[in-house]
């Protein structure tokens, strides 16, 4: 009897876990399909690119990677100048990640240049593009350490009221304002 209840409990747990995995995989595949659709609309597939186009695009990516490295070094200088240890630590952590991704990019880029005339150039180009995206993502993370990304993407429609904050000018309101009530232990 104990074996039967253990078997039923095991089967129930297995079915529950399988249901969870199935639900998770179906949700992520929809998100992946949406991302693939967005990428397909914005860029040509790597298989349709000629070797010269791949070489030119990878050179542009290399320039972007160098600019990303310079930007993070600039952010390091800003945080050093401000003497903000928290920002500097955050930027340094992101810089280490960025350098690792830049090394991966350099290796993939040199491999692409060697494979331009072969059939393996498409896979190599995709590796270069993926590495360039990872470098740019690391740069954006470093921007958020300093706080520049948050301020630059904020597009609120808020406008500050035009009240004068000068006590010598009198009351800015037409109605009289009641003076504040003071706490008293006798009331």
Order of alpha helices (4+ residues) and beta strands (2+ residues): alpha-alpha-alpha-alpha-alpha
